[in-house]
Each structure stands twice: as structure tokens, then as C-alpha cells.
């Protein structure tokens, strides 16, 4: 295969190629390519990608999103429930500081 | 002479300085967005703490309290992401994107789905020490990228990629920020211990703290209050630092830092810079 410098645009044979589309491997001029999601793509491949993304949308997707949100909520609730259990386990003398009061009075 | 081997990009102190300037110059409504989210969580958490440590029937309503705290936590995370998005717009020098239902929903879903795992992952990473910078950075990046037009998977991928960049700098950055947080905590504890005494001395106001004596500082709710206040004081700075860190990491590819600098130079008067000038 000829190097990029010697290639011509697939759509405009009179123009020199500026990039090679990583999807279809064809060469294109500056006008026929675009950047999408950090990649240089030709217009046809970009259209195919966006159509595929659109086709992937499923009615169950809403349920999936709700599940994600509910899962997050439950995870956070579980964490705080464990914090509550931990606080309940700690003796009252620690919580109100009387443990230290008796300790200091013993030292004095 | 051989040049010292320096990593490209902003240094730690430079980043913190820039974050302080950005935070100081931020409009009041940015801080209001942060407060709207964080204050209910802090107040709720202190109530929850006091209730669980002293309440006679705490065990019976622990689950309900935990569910309430989870809601407060997610509410806080969403608003912190709004705060980060506003800062991000200011840094890039572009007009802030309007908050549509779709954008707000995407932000809420990203935060709801991913942030709660941090409640477990960050303490575990802290125990293991080595992955701490990456894990902590990942969750901060999730907040910083909250307003970006990406789905949950995209946000996760972006946050993970950026957390993996310059991990050494992240460790150093967290060291500096946590040292600062520790000093703020010491100051907060001292101020909280001295304030009741000063109130009695200057105004003759007697409080529960002056009546309880010096031992009241050993109360766990008292300590929780000092940690909560320290969080309110320091966390906006941490969020801003990570917003800048993400911005500079993405600028390597997008050139947004150069565009922001150009916008700053084109600004009609020096009072409207997109970026605070920290470099000579």
C-alpha cells in the first residue's frame, strides 16, 4: 500500500489524502473526515456508528438505569447502616467522654 | 548541563495555588450550589451520629436513619458535581451549558450509580495505602466530570483514565491537601474549645460546654462536629484541585488550556479572566 503522502481522497480523487479512516481503512481528504470520541473517522463510518448506537437503545434500558440508581442507593444505605451498628456497639462511656473523665481523675 | 527530569504539566503547589485563586474568584452561586448539597448531609450526619450514640431507641430506627443518610449523601454528591461543572465551565472560559432535564438526569444517574461504591472502596484503599491515590482520585474525577455529556460507562472510563495519569503527583497532592486538612482540623478543634470560654468571658453567656468543663471535648459528637466542619472548609478546595487536574489532563488532547488562555488574552478588561494567572 502506498504511504499517506501518495494517497488521494476516496470521494475527491483530485485531492491529496489527509488521513486514513481506522474503521474502513480508506483514505480521505481533510473535508471528508471528522473527529469523534478521540478518533478520526470518515462520514460514512461515523453515520454507521451513530446508527448502531441508536439501534442499541432498548426499552429495558430505562429499567437498567433505574436498577443502577437503586443499587447505588442500597449500597449507600448499607454503608450507613453499618456505621449505625458500629456506633451502637461503642459503649456509652466513650460517646459521652466519661471514660476519659474517670481516667483523668485516676491520674490526678 | 543535563536538564533535571521534570514531568510535564502543572506542579502540585502550582495546582493548589491555582485552585485557591479559582475558588476565591468563583461567583457566590457556585458556593451556594455546594452548600445546598453539603449542608443537609452534614447536619443530617451529625443528627444521625448523636442519635445513634445516645438515642434510647436508636437500634429500632437505625435502618430508617441509614436510608435517610443515603439520600442525603446522594443529594450531596449530585450538587457537588453541579459545583464542579460550574467551575469547569469557568476554567475553560466557555459559557456554562444550560441544565436541561436530560443533562441533570445523566448527572444524577452517574452519581447515584457510582459514588456509593466509594464509601466502601476509599476506606479499603486507605487500609491498603498503595491504591489509595488512584481510588480517591477516581471518585473525585467522577465528581469533576459530573456535567460532561457521557453515560455511566463513559464517565467511569474517563475517571479511571484520568486517575491513572501522574499517580505520583496525585499521591503528593493528597499528601499536601491532607496535611492542610489536618492543620485546619487542629484549628477547628481549638476554636471550638475556646469559643464557649470566650462567650462566657466577654458576654457572660454560659453554655453546656462551659458547664461540662474541659472534658466535653472528648465527647464523640464533639469530635464528629470538628471533622464535619473541617470537611466543609477543605472539601471545596479538593474538588477544585481535581477539576483543574482533569482539565489539564484533557487539555493535552483537546488544547482547552490554550483556548482558555487565548480567551483570557482576548478578554476586554482584566477583570474577566478565564483562568487565574499564576505563572509569571
HADDOCK unambig.tbl for C-alpha pairs under 7 A between the chains (distance, minus, plus):
assign (segid A and resid 68 and name CA) (segid B and resid 113 and name CA) 5.11 0.50 0.50
assign (segid A and resid 69 and name CA) (segid B and resid 109 and name CA) 6.08 0.50 0.50
assign (segid A and resid 69 and name CA) (segid B and resid 112 and name CA) 5.12 0.50 0.50
assign (segid A and resid 69 and name CA) (segid B and resid 113 and name CA) 5.03 0.50 0.50
assign (segid A and resid 71 and name CA) (segid B and resid 113 and name CA) 6.86 0.50 0.50
assign (segid A and resid 72 and name CA) (segid B and resid 112 and name CA) 5.28 0.50 0.50
assign (segid A and resid 72 and name CA) (segid B and resid 113 and name CA) 4.75 0.50 0.50
assign (segid A and resid 72 and name CA) (segid B and resid 114 and name CA) 6.70 0.50 0.50
assign (segid A and resid 72 and name CA) (segid B and resid 116 and name CA) 5.47 0.50 0.50
assign (segid A and resid 73 and name CA) (segid B and resid 70 and name CA) 6.21 0.50 0.50
assign (segid A and resid 73 and name CA) (segid B and resid 112 and name CA) 6.72 0.50 0.50
assign (segid A and resid 75 and name CA) (segid B and resid 116 and name CA) 5.88 0.50 0.50
assign (segid A and resid 75 and name CA) (segid B and resid 117 and name CA) 6.74 0.50 0.50
assign (segid A and resid 76 and name CA) (segid B and resid 70 and name CA) 4.93 0.50 0.50
assign (segid A and resid 76 and name CA) (segid B and resid 116 and name CA) 5.01 0.50 0.50
assign (segid A and resid 77 and name CA) (segid B and resid 66 and name CA) 5.15 0.50 0.50
assign (segid A and resid 77 and name CA) (segid B and resid 67 and name CA) 4.83 0.50 0.50
assign (segid A and resid 77 and name CA) (segid B and resid 69 and name CA) 7.00 0.50 0.50
assign (segid A and resid 77 and name CA) (segid B and resid 70 and name CA) 4.84 0.50 0.50
assign (segid A and resid 79 and name CA) (segid B and resid 119 and name CA) 6.88 0.50 0.50
assign (segid A and resid 80 and name CA) (segid B and resid 66 and name CA) 4.78 0.50 0.50
assign (segid A and resid 80 and name CA) (segid B and resid 69 and name CA) 6.68 0.50 0.50
assign (segid A and resid 80 and name CA) (segid B and resid 70 and name CA) 6.90 0.50 0.50
assign (segid A and resid 81 and name CA) (segid B and resid 62 and name CA) 6.43 0.50 0.50
assign (segid A and resid 81 and name CA) (segid B and resid 63 and name CA) 5.85 0.50 0.50
assign (segid A and resid 81 and name CA) (segid B and resid 66 and name CA) 4.90 0.50 0.50
assign (segid A and resid 84 and name CA) (segid B and resid 52 and name CA) 6.01 0.50 0.50
assign (segid A and resid 84 and name CA) (segid B and resid 62 and name CA) 6.14 0.50 0.50
assign (segid A and resid 87 and name CA) (segid B and resid 52 and name CA) 6.02 0.50 0.50
assign (segid A and resid 87 and name CA) (segid B and resid 53 and name CA) 5.72 0.50 0.50
assign (segid A and resid 88 and name CA) (segid B and resid 52 and name CA) 6.03 0.50 0.50
assign (segid A and resid 88 and name CA) (segid B and resid 53 and name CA) 6.11 0.50 0.50
assign (segid A and resid 95 and name CA) (segid B and resid 53 and name CA) 6.21 0.50 0.50
assign (segid A and resid 95 and name CA) (segid B and resid 219 and name CA) 5.56 0.50 0.50
assign (segid A and resid 95 and name CA) (segid B and resid 220 and name CA) 4.99 0.50 0.50
assign (segid A and resid 96 and name CA) (segid B and resid 219 and name CA) 4.73 0.50 0.50
assign (segid A and resid 96 and name CA) (segid B and resid 220 and name CA) 6.68 0.50 0.50
assign (segid A and resid 97 and name CA) (segid B and resid 215 and name CA) 6.74 0.50 0.50
assign (segid A and resid 97 and name CA) (segid B and resid 216 and name CA) 6.77 0.50 0.50
assign (segid A and resid 97 and name CA) (segid B and resid 218 and name CA) 4.83 0.50 0.50
assign (segid A and resid 97 and name CA) (segid B and resid 219 and name CA) 4.64 0.50 0.50
assign (segid A and resid 101 and name CA) (segid B and resid 215 and name CA) 6.27 0.50 0.50
